[in-house]
Amino acid sequence: MQAKERIILALDVDSRQQALSLVKELAPYVGMFKVGMELFNSTGPAIVSAINDCGGRVFVDLKFHDIPNTVASAGRVLTRLNCAMFNVHAAGGRAMMTALSREVRLEAERLGVAVPITLAVTVLTSISQPELEKDMLISGLSVEEVVVNWALAAKECGIAGVVCSPHEIAAIRRACGADFKIVSPGIRPAWSEAHDQKRITTPAQAVELGADYIVIGRPITAASDRVAAAQKIIEELEAAKC
């Protein structure tokens, strides 16, 4: 995989015009664009097709968490939208993830299209160990233990990979194997600010640990020269021999 293909650019904007402007500017320098709740809810699902039409691939980051039938139905919709990747919360349970995996494969087969990469969100990168225990009421387990347990459950349910902090990559690789996809947010180049992410690392470190994809937003989108920032990250990844 080329270095640029590992980069997923977070389109954390709220207008179609802003999003497509970033796509047109940065499509040559990133492998995929992440459409999260802000953009999806402000512009609707048509933004996925619009990005595809501009030559971009789309990771729909809505983190579905509902009853199995509802999430499976949403998965069929996203398959029809021709997104490359989307995610659900592993905390939704095995029945939910199994239903999703099954229905997405069946819908892709019916349409004759590639099966989108399904991902399970484990523990958000904004969650620290004290918050895991106090706010999420998960005691007696470390963040890493929770992440690995949920990753294993996702794999057993047919989910293709996980979203996790780079700090848990090695443990997930040991538990789930080399073919299990790992997408890591919480990526900050050494020359950028951490902002609200707590369990973070640099692009090169994440890839060296074994991440398949890294999610990067503000270090590129808030840069005075966005193309130069993206190129700098590509160079860092190439130097890491990704």
VEXVEX-161148 format. One record per residue (C-alpha): residue number from 1; residue in one letter; x, y, z. Coordinates in steps of 0.5 Angstrom, whole numbers. Layout:
N
{kolpa NUM; "A"; {X; Y; Z}};
...
END
This chain:
242
{kolpa 1; "M"; {0; 0; 0}};
{kolpa 2; "Q"; {3; 7; -2}};
{kolpa 3; "A"; {4; 12; 4}};
{kolpa 4; "K"; {-2; 17; 1}};
{kolpa 5; "E"; {-7; 11; 1}};
{kolpa 6; "R"; {-6; 10; 9}};
{kolpa 7; "I"; {-8; 17; 10}};
{kolpa 8; "I"; {-16; 18; 12}};
{kolpa 9; "L"; {-17; 26; 12}};
{kolpa 10; "A"; {-23; 28; 17}};
{kolpa 11; "L"; {-28; 33; 13}};
{kolpa 12; "D"; {-30; 36; 20}};
{kolpa 13; "V"; {-34; 41; 16}};
{kolpa 14; "D"; {-41; 43; 16}};
{kolpa 15; "S"; {-42; 45; 9}};
{kolpa 16; "R"; {-42; 41; 2}};
{kolpa 17; "Q"; {-38; 47; -1}};
{kolpa 18; "Q"; {-33; 46; 4}};
{kolpa 19; "A"; {-32; 39; 4}};
{kolpa 20; "L"; {-32; 38; -4}};
{kolpa 21; "S"; {-27; 44; -4}};
{kolpa 22; "L"; {-22; 40; 1}};
{kolpa 23; "V"; {-23; 34; -3}};
{kolpa 24; "K"; {-21; 37; -10}};
{kolpa 25; "E"; {-15; 40; -7}};
{kolpa 26; "L"; {-13; 34; -3}};
{kolpa 27; "A"; {-15; 28; -7}};
{kolpa 28; "P"; {-8; 27; -10}};
{kolpa 29; "Y"; {-5; 27; -3}};
{kolpa 30; "V"; {-10; 22; 1}};
{kolpa 31; "G"; {-13; 15; 0}};
{kolpa 32; "M"; {-20; 17; 3}};
{kolpa 33; "F"; {-24; 22; 6}};
{kolpa 34; "K"; {-28; 21; 13}};
{kolpa 35; "V"; {-35; 24; 13}};
{kolpa 36; "G"; {-37; 24; 20}};
{kolpa 37; "M"; {-43; 26; 24}};
{kolpa 38; "E"; {-43; 34; 23}};
{kolpa 39; "L"; {-42; 33; 15}};
{kolpa 40; "F"; {-47; 28; 14}};
{kolpa 41; "N"; {-52; 31; 19}};
{kolpa 42; "S"; {-52; 38; 15}};
{kolpa 43; "T"; {-51; 35; 8}};
{kolpa 44; "G"; {-55; 29; 8}};
{kolpa 45; "P"; {-52; 22; 5}};
{kolpa 46; "A"; {-51; 25; -2}};
{kolpa 47; "I"; {-45; 28; 0}};
{kolpa 48; "V"; {-42; 21; -1}};
{kolpa 49; "S"; {-44; 20; -8}};
{kolpa 50; "A"; {-41; 27; -9}};
{kolpa 51; "I"; {-34; 26; -6}};
{kolpa 52; "N"; {-34; 19; -10}};
{kolpa 53; "D"; {-36; 23; -16}};
{kolpa 54; "C"; {-29; 28; -15}};
{kolpa 55; "G"; {-25; 22; -15}};
{kolpa 56; "G"; {-25; 21; -7}};
{kolpa 57; "R"; {-26; 15; -3}};
{kolpa 58; "V"; {-31; 15; 3}};
{kolpa 59; "F"; {-30; 13; 10}};
{kolpa 60; "V"; {-37; 14; 13}};
{kolpa 61; "D"; {-36; 15; 21}};
{kolpa 62; "L"; {-43; 15; 24}};
{kolpa 63; "K"; {-41; 9; 29}};
{kolpa 64; "F"; {-48; 6; 29}};
{kolpa 65; "H"; {-50; 3; 36}};
{kolpa 66; "D"; {-58; 0; 36}};
{kolpa 67; "I"; {-62; -6; 36}};
{kolpa 68; "P"; {-59; -11; 30}};
{kolpa 69; "N"; {-64; -10; 25}};
{kolpa 70; "T"; {-64; -3; 25}};
{kolpa 71; "V"; {-56; -3; 24}};
{kolpa 72; "A"; {-56; -8; 19}};
{kolpa 73; "S"; {-61; -4; 15}};
{kolpa 74; "A"; {-57; 2; 16}};
{kolpa 75; "G"; {-51; -2; 13}};
{kolpa 76; "R"; {-55; -4; 7}};
{kolpa 77; "V"; {-56; 3; 6}};
{kolpa 78; "L"; {-49; 5; 6}};
{kolpa 79; "T"; {-47; -1; 2}};
{kolpa 80; "R"; {-52; 2; -4}};
{kolpa 81; "L"; {-48; 9; -3}};
{kolpa 82; "N"; {-42; 6; -5}};
{kolpa 83; "C"; {-38; 8; 1}};
{kolpa 84; "A"; {-31; 5; 2}};
{kolpa 85; "M"; {-32; 4; 9}};
{kolpa 86; "F"; {-36; 5; 15}};
{kolpa 87; "N"; {-37; 3; 23}};
{kolpa 88; "V"; {-41; 1; 29}};
{kolpa 89; "H"; {-40; 1; 36}};
{kolpa 90; "A"; {-37; -6; 38}};
{kolpa 91; "A"; {-41; -4; 45}};
{kolpa 92; "G"; {-47; -6; 41}};
{kolpa 93; "G"; {-46; -13; 42}};
{kolpa 94; "R"; {-45; -19; 38}};
{kolpa 95; "A"; {-52; -20; 35}};
{kolpa 96; "M"; {-52; -13; 32}};
{kolpa 97; "M"; {-45; -14; 29}};
{kolpa 98; "T"; {-47; -21; 26}};
{kolpa 99; "A"; {-53; -18; 23}};
{kolpa 100; "L"; {-49; -12; 20}};
{kolpa 101; "S"; {-44; -16; 17}};
{kolpa 102; "R"; {-49; -21; 14}};
{kolpa 103; "E"; {-53; -16; 11}};
{kolpa 104; "V"; {-48; -12; 8}};
{kolpa 105; "R"; {-45; -18; 5}};
{kolpa 106; "L"; {-51; -20; 2}};
{kolpa 107; "E"; {-53; -13; -1}};
{kolpa 108; "A"; {-46; -12; -4}};
{kolpa 109; "E"; {-47; -19; -7}};
{kolpa 110; "R"; {-54; -17; -10}};
{kolpa 111; "L"; {-51; -10; -13}};
{kolpa 112; "G"; {-45; -13; -15}};
{kolpa 113; "V"; {-41; -8; -12}};
{kolpa 114; "A"; {-35; -9; -7}};
{kolpa 115; "V"; {-36; -10; 0}};
{kolpa 116; "P"; {-35; -4; 4}};
{kolpa 117; "I"; {-30; -5; 10}};
{kolpa 118; "T"; {-34; -5; 16}};
{kolpa 119; "L"; {-30; -3; 23}};
{kolpa 120; "A"; {-32; -4; 30}};
{kolpa 121; "V"; {-31; 2; 34}};
{kolpa 122; "T"; {-27; 0; 41}};
{kolpa 123; "V"; {-26; 5; 46}};
{kolpa 124; "L"; {-26; 13; 43}};
{kolpa 125; "T"; {-19; 16; 43}};
{kolpa 126; "S"; {-22; 21; 48}};
{kolpa 127; "I"; {-23; 16; 53}};
{kolpa 128; "S"; {-18; 16; 59}};
{kolpa 129; "Q"; {-17; 10; 64}};
{kolpa 130; "P"; {-20; 14; 69}};
{kolpa 131; "E"; {-26; 16; 65}};
{kolpa 132; "L"; {-27; 8; 63}};
{kolpa 133; "E"; {-28; 7; 70}};
{kolpa 134; "K"; {-32; 13; 72}};
{kolpa 135; "D"; {-36; 15; 66}};
{kolpa 136; "M"; {-37; 8; 63}};
{kolpa 137; "L"; {-37; 4; 69}};
{kolpa 138; "I"; {-32; -1; 66}};
{kolpa 139; "S"; {-28; -3; 72}};
{kolpa 140; "G"; {-22; -8; 73}};
{kolpa 141; "L"; {-20; -8; 66}};
{kolpa 142; "S"; {-15; -3; 63}};
{kolpa 143; "V"; {-17; 0; 56}};
{kolpa 144; "E"; {-12; -4; 52}};
{kolpa 145; "E"; {-16; -10; 55}};
{kolpa 146; "V"; {-23; -8; 53}};
{kolpa 147; "V"; {-21; -6; 46}};
{kolpa 148; "V"; {-18; -13; 45}};
{kolpa 149; "N"; {-24; -16; 48}};
{kolpa 150; "W"; {-28; -12; 43}};
{kolpa 151; "A"; {-24; -13; 37}};
{kolpa 152; "L"; {-24; -21; 38}};
{kolpa 153; "A"; {-32; -20; 39}};
{kolpa 154; "A"; {-32; -16; 32}};
{kolpa 155; "K"; {-27; -21; 28}};
{kolpa 156; "E"; {-32; -27; 31}};
{kolpa 157; "C"; {-38; -23; 28}};
{kolpa 158; "G"; {-35; -22; 21}};
{kolpa 159; "I"; {-33; -15; 22}};
{kolpa 160; "A"; {-27; -13; 18}};
{kolpa 161; "G"; {-23; -9; 23}};
{kolpa 162; "V"; {-23; -4; 28}};
{kolpa 163; "V"; {-22; 3; 30}};
{kolpa 164; "C"; {-17; 4; 36}};
{kolpa 165; "S"; {-12; 8; 39}};
{kolpa 166; "P"; {-5; 7; 36}};
{kolpa 167; "H"; {-3; 5; 43}};
{kolpa 168; "E"; {-7; -2; 42}};
{kolpa 169; "I"; {-5; -4; 35}};
{kolpa 170; "A"; {0; -9; 38}};
{kolpa 171; "A"; {-4; -12; 42}};
{kolpa 172; "I"; {-10; -13; 37}};
{kolpa 173; "R"; {-5; -15; 32}};
{kolpa 174; "R"; {-3; -21; 37}};
{kolpa 175; "A"; {-10; -23; 38}};
{kolpa 176; "C"; {-13; -22; 31}};
{kolpa 177; "G"; {-8; -23; 26}};
{kolpa 178; "A"; {-5; -19; 21}};
{kolpa 179; "D"; {-11; -19; 16}};
{kolpa 180; "F"; {-15; -15; 21}};
{kolpa 181; "K"; {-16; -8; 19}};
{kolpa 182; "I"; {-14; -3; 24}};
{kolpa 183; "V"; {-16; 4; 23}};
{kolpa 184; "S"; {-12; 9; 28}};
{kolpa 185; "P"; {-15; 16; 30}};
{kolpa 186; "G"; {-11; 20; 35}};
{kolpa 187; "I"; {-6; 21; 30}};
{kolpa 188; "R"; {-2; 28; 31}};
{kolpa 189; "P"; {5; 29; 27}};
{kolpa 190; "A"; {10; 32; 32}};
{kolpa 191; "W"; {10; 39; 29}};
{kolpa 192; "S"; {2; 39; 31}};
{kolpa 193; "E"; {-2; 40; 37}};
{kolpa 194; "A"; {-6; 35; 41}};
{kolpa 195; "H"; {-12; 38; 41}};
{kolpa 196; "D"; {-18; 34; 45}};
{kolpa 197; "Q"; {-14; 27; 43}};
{kolpa 198; "K"; {-11; 24; 49}};
{kolpa 199; "R"; {-8; 17; 47}};
{kolpa 200; "I"; {-4; 20; 41}};
{kolpa 201; "T"; {2; 18; 37}};
{kolpa 202; "T"; {5; 21; 30}};
{kolpa 203; "P"; {4; 18; 23}};
{kolpa 204; "A"; {10; 14; 23}};
{kolpa 205; "Q"; {9; 11; 30}};
{kolpa 206; "A"; {2; 9; 28}};
{kolpa 207; "V"; {4; 5; 22}};
{kolpa 208; "E"; {11; 2; 25}};
{kolpa 209; "L"; {6; -1; 30}};
{kolpa 210; "G"; {2; -4; 25}};
{kolpa 211; "A"; {-4; 1; 23}};
{kolpa 212; "D"; {-7; 0; 16}};
{kolpa 213; "Y"; {-10; 7; 16}};
{kolpa 214; "I"; {-9; 13; 20}};
{kolpa 215; "V"; {-14; 19; 21}};
{kolpa 216; "I"; {-12; 26; 21}};
{kolpa 217; "G"; {-16; 32; 21}};
{kolpa 218; "R"; {-13; 39; 23}};
{kolpa 219; "P"; {-6; 38; 22}};
{kolpa 220; "I"; {-8; 38; 15}};
{kolpa 221; "T"; {-14; 42; 14}};
{kolpa 222; "A"; {-12; 47; 19}};
{kolpa 223; "A"; {-5; 48; 16}};
{kolpa 224; "S"; {-4; 55; 13}};
{kolpa 225; "D"; {-1; 50; 7}};
{kolpa 226; "R"; {-6; 44; 7}};
{kolpa 227; "V"; {-2; 41; 1}};
{kolpa 228; "A"; {5; 42; 4}};
{kolpa 229; "A"; {2; 39; 11}};
{kolpa 230; "A"; {0; 33; 7}};
{kolpa 231; "Q"; {6; 32; 3}};
{kolpa 232; "K"; {10; 32; 10}};
{kolpa 233; "I"; {6; 27; 13}};
{kolpa 234; "I"; {7; 23; 6}};
{kolpa 235; "E"; {14; 24; 7}};
{kolpa 236; "E"; {14; 22; 14}};
{kolpa 237; "L"; {10; 15; 12}};
{kolpa 238; "E"; {15; 14; 7}};
{kolpa 239; "A"; {21; 15; 11}};
{kolpa 240; "A"; {18; 10; 16}};
{kolpa 241; "K"; {18; 5; 10}};
{kolpa 242; "C"; {11; 3; 11}};
END
